[in-house]
Amino acid sequence: MSLKPIHGVFLALCMLCSSTFAQNFGIDELQQRAESGDAEAQNNLAVMYHTGQGVPADINEAIRWYNAAAEQGRANAQLNLGVLYNFGMGVPQDHGEAARWFRLAADQGELMAQISLAALYVTGQGVPIDYIEASKYYTMAAEQGDPGAQMTMAEMYLSGQGVAQDHAESARFYRMAAERGEVAAQFSLAIMYRDGLGVTQSSEEAANWYRMAADQGHIAAMFSMAALHETGDGVALDLSEAYRWYKAAASQGHPGSQNNLALMYESGQGVAQSLPHAYMWMDLASKLADGPEQERYELNRDQLEVRLSAEDLVKAKGMSDRCLETRYAECE
């Protein structure tokens, strides 16, 4: 898990809280409150010096006030100090010191500190690589509703990394993230229902989660929805729906969908028969796939080629070139 986005979130959140605090009390009163030992004021004043909001930017003053608030146990100041040490901002980069501050904040329930400390345990920066400790803090963050941490814990339970392998727990965390709209979690949960892994097998539930992911543009979920409608597994058998989903995925460069769409054009199932369109999609699939799949798609294309007239073959090759050149904007 990348830590770079965490810094951006940290600044955005802290700028908001400092701005609100400053509006409520004014810069002078904020300074007075900080000097009198108010930890919240100290952290917000630090952020203002850090960002140059209402005062001249001064990283040294920012660090002084972060330290004052952090030493009093202010969790967001501890998080902020951890970020500074983690990235070497105004202080020498020191992942061990970052981990120390992150841990103090994380143990108080600071979400971003939990994620940041877990990431350090995964990468071994400032602390030994320890997937058990990483899972502990990712779990804390996941239970607070962070979808990235939920996804991570689902994968850790699926593989048994840092925790005992537990497919039911994996499905539970995937569901948490899926219900928050995390598209990769929706797709993974669909697979678990498809295979009965950690949940009672259900083609209908699999289709439900595939559809949610497909509606968000997940290409493999689109392909899966098409295949389900083509066979009637968990959904109504509906070749026009199969065509629609294959077309959606094919138009995003998915070779398997392109090949299956070509077969539908070839047979006239779910769409009016058109051998030039079938050739076009087979040709695109053969250009984008690799390995054994590419060989299979090339064979499909070459077998179809002999059924086309010379005129239709020229037309079909032109359609394929134009479709690819326009990034699927002109494929008719």
N, C-alpha and C positions, 0 to 999 in steps of 0.2 A: 504494500500500500504506500503510495507516494505521500510524502509529508509536505510537499510544496503547497497544495491547496489549503492546508491547515493554516499556514501563515496568513493567507489572504482572508480566510474566515476570521481569524483572530483579530486582524486589524479592523475589519468591517464591524465586528461586534463591539470592540473596545471604543472605536470612534463614536459609535452610536451612544454608548453609555456615558462617555466623557462629555459629549455634546449636551446630552440631557442634563447631566449633573451640573455642567457649567451654566446652562440656561436657568436652572433652578436657583443657583446660589451666586453666580457671577465669579469671575476669575479671582478677584481679591479674596472673597469669602472662601472659595475653594482652597486657595493657598493657605489661608489662616487655619482652616479645618485640617489640612494636611499637616501643617506644622504643629498643631495641637495633638496629633496622633490619630486622627481619623483614618483608618486603613482604607476605606472606600475612597475617600478624597485623595489619599496618597496614590492609589492605583490610577484613578482618573486623571490626576495631575501628571503622572508619569506618561500616560498615553498622549496627553496633550503636548508634552515636550517631545515625545517620540514622533508625533505626526506633524508638529508645527501648527496645531489647531488652537488659535487664540493666544499663543505665545510663540516666540521664536523657537524653531526646532533645535533641540539640544539633547543628544543621545545620552550624554553623561548625566544630565539632570534627570532624564527619564529613568536611567538605571538606578540612580540614587533613590528615587521615590518608589520604583518597583521593589527595590530591596526593603525599604522601610515597611511597605505594606505586606510583602511576602513574609518577612520575619515575624509579623503579627499574626500570621496564619491566613492571610487573605488569599483564597484559592485562585482567583483570576489573576492576581499579581504573580503568584507562583507559576501559573501557566505562562504568563507573559515573559517572565525571566527564563523559563525553560525554552521558550521559542528563541529568545535572544542568544542563549548559549548554543542551542541546536544549530543555528544558522551563522553564528559568529557575528552578530549585529551589535557593534559597539563594545563587544567583549571578545576575547580570544575564543574561537570555536572550541567547545568542550562538551562532548556528548555525555560524559559522565556527570557533569554538573547539570546538564539539561535533564538527564534522567532523574537526578535527585529532586529537582524542582517539580518535574512532571509527576513524580510519585507522590509528593506531598499534596499536590492539587488533585491528583486522581483519587487518592484515598478519601478526599472530601467530596467526591462525586463530580468533579469537573470533567465533563464529557470529552473535550478536545485533549485534555491531558491524558485521559485513559487511552484514547486512540494513539496519541503520540508516543506514550511509554510502551504500549504494545508493539508499535512499529519498531522501536529501538530494540526490543527483545527479539524480534524477527530478524533484524539485520545485524545484530551484535554490535551496535554502535553505542559505546559508553557502558554497556552491560554485556555479560556473556549471552550468546544466543540461547534462548530458553523459551521453547514453544509453550511450555506449561504456564509460565508467567505471562507470556503474550496472550494465551487463551483466557487467563484470569481477567486481564484488563479489557480485552475485546468483549468478553461476556458482560462486564459492567456497562460498557458503552452500548452494546446490543440491547440490553435490558432497558436502557434509557431511550431506545427508539432509533438509534443511528443505523440506517440501512446498510452502509458499508461494513460496519462491524457485524451486523446480522449476517450478511453474505459471507464474511470471513469465518464466522463461527460455524455456519452451515457447512462450509467447505472443510473446516478442520474436523468436524464430527464425521463428515463423509469419508475422509481419508484416514482418520485416527491420528492426526498430527497435533500433539499437545494435549489431547484428550482421548479417552477411550472411544474407539469407533462406535458410533451410535446413529443408525440411519433415522430413527424416530426423532432424535434431537436435531439432526441435520434438517429434516423436513420441517420441524417446528421453527427453526431460525429462517429457513427459506420462506416459510409462510409469513413470518413477521415482515420480512423485507418485501415480499410480493404484495402484501396488503397495503404497503406504503407506496406501491407503484413501481418498484424496482424491476425493470424489465428482465434482467438476467435471472433474477430470483423466480419470476413467474415462469420462465422457460424451464429452469431447473426443477421447479416443483411439478410442472407438467410431466417431465421425464420420470420423476419419482412415482407419480400416480400411474403413468403408463406401465412402469415396471413393477409396481407394488413394492417399492423400496422405502421402508420406514412408514408406509401408509397402506391402507387397504387398496389393492389395485382397482382402478376405476377409469375406464376409457372416457367416461363422461366428464369426470373431474380433470383428466388430462386435457381434454379438448377445451374445457373452460379456461384453464390457465394458458394453454397455447394461444387461445383467441385473444386473451388480454395482452399477451406479449406481441402477437401479430398486429394487433390494433395500434401498438406503439412503434411498429416498424421493424420488429425483430425478424430478420430474414429467415433464419432456420425455423422460427415458429410459423411464419407464413407457409413455408414448404410443408411443415407438419400438418397445418390446417388443410392444405390442399390434398395431401395424401389421405387424411381422415375422411374428407368429403368424397374422395374418389372411391374409397372402400366402404364407407358408411360405418366406420368404427367409432362409436361414441357420439356421432352426429348423424344427421340425415344424409343418406347417399344423395349427393347433388353435384353432378358433373359441371354445371355452370358455376357453382361456388368453387369447385376444385380449379376450374380454369381461372377464375378471378384471383385466387390466391397464388397459383403458379405464375400468373402474369405479373402480379405485384412483386414477387421475389425475383422473377426473371429480369424484370426491369431495373433491378438493383444489382444485376451481375451475378446471380446465383446459378452456376452451371447445371446443377441437378434439376432445378426448376425449369431452366431453359430447355433441357432435353425432354422433360416430361410434357412441357407445353407443346413442344414440337410433335410429340407422339399424339397429342390430342388433335392438333391440326391435321396430322396425317390420317387419323382414323375418323375425324369429324365427330368426335365425342366431346360434348360440352361447348363446342364452337363449330361454326361452319367449316367444312373441310377445305383446306388450302395447302397444296403441296409446296408452293413457293414459300409460304410462311413457315411451314414445317422445316424446310431446308434452312431458312434463315436462322431459326432458333437452334437447330442442330449445329449449324456452322458456328454460331456464337458460343455455344456450349463447348465445342471442341477447341475453340481458341482460348477459352478462359480456364478450362479444367487442366489437370495434370495427372501424370501417372496412369494407372489402369483405367480410370474414368475417362481420361482424354482419349485413350485408344478405343474405348467402347463408343463414345460419342462420335468419333471420327468414322467408325464402322457404320453406325446408324446413318450418318450423313451420306456416306459413300453409297450405301445400299439404296438410299432414297434418290440419289442423283440420277441413276439410270432410268428412273421413272419420269423425269422431267424432260420436257422438250427443250431444245437448244435455247429457244426464246425465253422460256420460263426459268431456265437455269441462270441465264445472264441477269434476268430480273431479280431472282432470289439472291444472287451474290451481291448485286447492287444494294438490295434492301439490307443485307447483313452489314455491308460496309457503312451505309448511311446510319443504320441503327447504332453501331458502335461509335462512329464519329460524333454523333449527336448525344451520346451518353443516354441512349434509349428514349430520347424525346421524339424521334421519328422512326418508328418501327412498323409502319403500316404500308 
